[in-house]
Amino acid sequence: MEAGETDRDGQVIVLASPGDVTALGVCSVLQEQIGEERVRFISGEELALAPCWEHRQGVNGSSTRILFADGTRFDERQVGAVLNRITVPELPQFYGASEADRLYAISEVSALWLSWLAALPCPVVNPPSPWSLSGPEFPLLQWLNLASRAGLPVRGCTFSSDPRVFFERGYALYRFAGDDPGTARFEPVPTPPFPREPAWFFEPVDGEEETVLVAGNRRVGGLGERFSAGLDRLRALVGCNLLQVAFGRSVATGEWLVTGVTSFPTTEEPAALEAIALLLADREASAA
C-alpha cells in the first residue's frame, strides 16, 4: 500500500465519549452491517493516555500512528472512515494540575488532534473546524443566517436595547440561558416588567418541534423531503455532512421555520442511527 492511501475495506473508527449514546448506537448498527472486527470505538481518554503518538507533517503530506495503552495501534492506512464526536480533549493526567496548566495542555492537545483529524486521508464525519474538534458549531444566529442563505425558511429575530417596545408589538422575548452566549441557548422571559437592557426577540412558534437528521444525501424526519433542496444546500454551505435541523410552526402563518441547527446531533432513533452508520459504511456517501 502506497503512502497516503487508505484501506477502502478497513476499520470504521468512532471517536466519542464513553457516555455518548448516539455514538454507541451507531457503533452497534455498524457492527451489524459490516462486522464487529471492522468497527472500533475510541474514547478521548484513550487518545489522551496513549503512550506513543507519532504525527508528521511535511511537504509530501502527513502521517499518523498511535500506540494505545492496550498494545493496539492506530494506522491511518488501515482506516476506511471516522465518525468524530470529540469536542474537547479529556486529559486525566492533568486533573490535579493548576487551571492555567490544564487549559494550556488542553489547547496544545486540541491543536494536535485537529491537525491529525484534518490530515486523515479517509472520510471523516464530521471533520474538525477552528470552532470545534467535531465540526462547525456556530451560535444560533449564525446558524439561522446560514439556513436562510441556503433557502430555508427561518425563524425571525430582532435585537433591541429596549425590550418593552417589542413586547407591546406581540414579540416573544428571550434571554441567554447560562453564562456562555456562544452556546446559543435561549430561554423565554414570560411576563413584564422587563428591565431596560439589550434583549433578543424571536418570532413566536407553536406546537411540537420537528427535527430532520441530515446524513450525507440521506434525511430522517417528516420534513426531510419537503425541504430536501435547502437542507442539501445548507450541508454544502457549512461543509459538514452530518447535521440536525429543528423546525417549529410560526404562530402567525403556520409555516414551518428553522429554529436551530447543530453539527453534533443527539439521537437514539433507529432510523437516524442507521443513516449515520450508512454514511460511514458507504464510501460514496462518506466522501460527499
C-alpha positions in Angstrom: 0.0 0.0 0.0 1.4 3.4 -1.0 1.9 6.2 1.4 -1.3 8.3 1.7 -3.5 5.5 0.6 -6.2 4.0 2.8 -7.8 0.6 3.0 -11.3 1.1 1.5 -12.4 -2.0 3.4 -10.6 -1.1 6.6 -11.9 -0.2 10.0 -14.5 2.3 10.8 -13.4 4.3 13.8 -15.9 6.0 16.2 -14.3 8.7 18.3 -16.5 9.8 21.2 -17.1 10.0 24.9 -18.0 6.6 26.6 -21.4 8.1 27.6 -22.3 9.2 24.1 -25.5 7.2 23.4 -25.6 8.4 19.8 -22.1 7.2 19.1 -22.7 3.9 20.9 -25.9 3.4 18.9 -24.0 4.0 15.6 -21.3 1.5 16.7 -24.0 -1.2 17.3 -25.6 -0.6 13.9 -22.2 -0.7 12.1 -21.2 -3.9 13.8 -24.4 -5.5 12.4 -23.8 -4.0 8.9 -20.0 -4.7 8.4 -19.0 -6.9 11.3 -17.6 -6.3 14.8 -14.0 -6.8 13.7 -14.2 -3.7 11.4 -15.6 -1.3 14.0 -13.6 0.3 16.8 -14.8 2.7 19.5 -12.0 5.0 20.8 -12.7 7.4 23.6 -10.9 10.8 24.1 -9.4 9.4 27.3 -7.8 6.5 25.3 -6.3 9.0 22.9 -5.1 11.2 25.7 -3.5 8.3 27.6 -1.9 6.7 24.6 1.8 6.1 25.5 3.0 6.9 22.0 1.9 9.4 19.4 3.7 9.9 16.0 2.2 12.7 13.9 4.3 14.0 11.0 3.6 16.9 8.6 5.7 17.6 5.6 5.8 18.8 2.0 4.8 15.4 0.9 1.8 15.1 3.2 1.2 13.8 6.7 1.1 10.5 8.6 0.0 9.4 12.0 0.5 6.3 14.0 -0.7 5.8 17.6 0.2 3.1 20.1 -2.6 2.7 22.7 -2.2 1.6 26.3 -3.7 -1.9 25.5 -0.9 -2.5 22.9 -3.1 -2.0 19.8 -2.2 0.6 17.2 -3.9 3.1 15.0 -2.6 3.1 11.5 -4.4 5.6 9.3 -3.7 3.5 6.2 -6.0 0.7 7.6 -8.9 3.0 8.4 -11.8 3.4 5.9 -13.9 6.1 7.7 -14.1 8.0 11.0 -17.1 9.3 13.0 -15.7 12.2 15.0 -17.7 13.1 18.1 -14.9 14.5 20.3 -15.4 18.2 21.2 -12.8 18.9 23.9 -9.8 16.7 24.9 -10.3 15.0 28.3 -6.9 14.8 29.9 -7.0 12.7 33.1 -3.3 13.2 33.7 -3.8 16.9 34.2 -6.8 16.7 36.7 -4.5 17.6 39.6 -2.7 20.4 37.7 -3.4 24.1 38.1 -6.2 25.6 36.0 -3.6 27.5 33.9 -1.6 24.4 33.2 -4.7 22.3 32.5 -6.0 24.9 30.0 -2.7 25.1 28.3 -2.5 21.3 28.0 -6.0 21.2 26.5 -5.2 23.9 23.9 -2.0 22.1 22.9 -3.7 18.7 22.6 -6.6 20.2 20.7 -4.1 21.6 18.2 -2.5 18.2 17.8 -5.8 16.4 17.4 -7.2 19.0 15.0 -4.1 18.6 12.8 -4.4 14.8 12.9 -8.1 14.7 12.1 -7.8 17.3 9.3 -5.0 15.3 7.7 -6.6 11.9 7.7 -6.8 10.6 4.2 -10.1 8.7 4.8 -13.6 10.3 5.0 -14.2 12.0 8.4 -17.7 12.6 9.7 -17.6 15.4 10.9 -14.2 16.9 10.1 -12.7 19.3 12.7 -13.0 23.1 12.3 -11.5 26.1 14.0 -14.7 26.3 16.2 -14.8 22.7 17.4 -12.9 19.4 17.1 -16.1 17.8 16.0 -17.1 20.2 13.2 -18.6 23.7 12.9 -20.7 24.7 15.9 -21.9 28.2 15.5 -24.0 30.5 17.6 -27.8 30.2 16.9 -28.0 33.4 15.0 -25.2 32.4 12.7 -26.9 29.0 12.1 -30.2 30.8 11.2 -28.3 33.1 8.8 -26.7 30.1 7.1 -30.0 28.3 6.8 -31.6 31.4 5.3 -28.7 31.6 2.8 -29.4 28.0 1.9 -33.0 29.0 1.0 -34.7 27.5 4.1 -37.5 29.5 5.9 -36.1 30.6 9.3 -37.4 32.0 12.5 -37.3 35.8 12.5 -35.4 37.6 15.3 -34.7 41.1 16.4 -32.3 42.6 18.8 -33.2 45.7 20.8 -31.9 47.7 23.7 -35.4 48.4 24.9 -37.5 45.1 25.2 -40.6 46.9 26.3 -41.2 48.3 22.8 -41.2 45.0 21.1 -43.1 43.2 23.8 -46.0 45.6 23.1 -46.0 44.5 19.5 -46.5 40.9 20.4 -43.0 39.6 20.0 -41.7 36.7 22.2 -38.9 37.9 24.4 -35.9 35.6 25.1 -32.6 36.0 27.0 -29.4 34.0 27.1 -29.7 30.9 29.3 -26.4 30.2 31.0 -23.1 32.1 31.1 -22.0 31.5 27.5 -24.0 33.3 24.8 -21.9 31.4 22.2 -23.8 28.3 23.0 -26.9 29.8 21.5 -29.2 28.7 24.3 -32.1 31.0 25.0 -35.0 30.9 27.5 -38.3 32.8 27.3 -39.0 35.7 29.6 -42.7 35.2 30.2 -44.0 38.3 31.9 -43.2 42.0 32.4 -41.8 44.2 33.9 -38.8 43.9 31.7 -35.5 45.6 32.6 -34.3 48.2 30.1 -31.4 46.1 28.8 -30.4 44.5 25.5 -32.6 41.5 24.6 -33.5 39.2 21.7 -37.0 38.9 20.3 -37.8 35.7 18.4 -40.8 35.1 16.1 -43.3 33.1 18.1 -43.6 29.4 17.2 -46.1 26.9 18.5 -46.7 23.2 18.7 -44.4 20.3 18.7 -40.8 20.7 17.4 -39.9 18.6 14.3 -36.3 17.6 13.6 -34.6 16.4 10.5 -31.3 14.5 10.6 -29.1 15.1 7.5 -26.5 12.4 7.0 -24.9 12.9 3.6 -27.7 12.5 1.0 -30.0 10.8 3.5 -32.6 12.7 5.5 -34.5 11.3 8.5 -37.6 13.2 9.7 -41.1 14.0 8.4 -39.9 17.3 6.9 -36.9 15.9 5.2 -38.4 15.6 1.7 -40.2 18.9 1.8 -37.0 20.8 2.5 -34.6 18.4 0.8 -33.1 21.0 -1.6 -32.5 23.6 1.1 -31.1 21.0 3.5 -28.6 19.8 0.9 -27.6 23.4 0.2 -27.1 24.0 3.9 -24.9 20.9 4.2 -22.8 22.1 1.3 -22.6 25.7 2.6 -21.4 24.5 6.0 -19.1 21.9 4.7 -20.4 19.3 7.1 -22.2 16.1 6.1 -23.9 15.4 9.4 -26.5 18.0 10.7 -29.6 18.0 12.8 -32.1 20.8 11.9 -35.0 21.8 14.2 -38.3 23.2 12.9 -41.2 25.0 14.6 -44.5 26.4 13.2 -44.9 30.1 13.0 -47.8 31.3 15.2 -48.7 34.0 12.6 -48.6 32.0 9.4 -48.4 28.3 10.3 -45.3 28.0 8.2 -42.5 25.6 9.2 -39.5 27.6 10.2 -35.9 26.5 11.1 -35.4 27.3 14.8 -32.0 25.7 15.3 -29.2 23.7 13.7 -26.4 21.6 15.2 -23.5 19.6 13.7 -23.5 17.4 16.9 -26.8 15.6 16.7 -28.1 13.7 19.7 -30.5 10.9 18.9 -31.3 7.3 19.7 -33.9 6.9 16.9 -33.1 3.7 15.0 -33.6 5.3 11.5 -31.3 8.1 12.4 -28.6 5.8 13.8 -28.8 3.7 10.6 -28.5 6.8 8.4 -25.3 7.8 10.2 -23.9 4.2 10.0 -24.7 4.1 6.3 -22.9 7.4 5.8 -19.8 5.8 7.3 -20.1 2.4 5.6 -20.9 3.8 2.2 -17.7 5.2 0.6 -19.5 7.3 -2.0 -21.8 9.0 0.6 -19.0 9.4 3.1 -16.9 11.4 0.6 -19.9 13.6 -0.4 
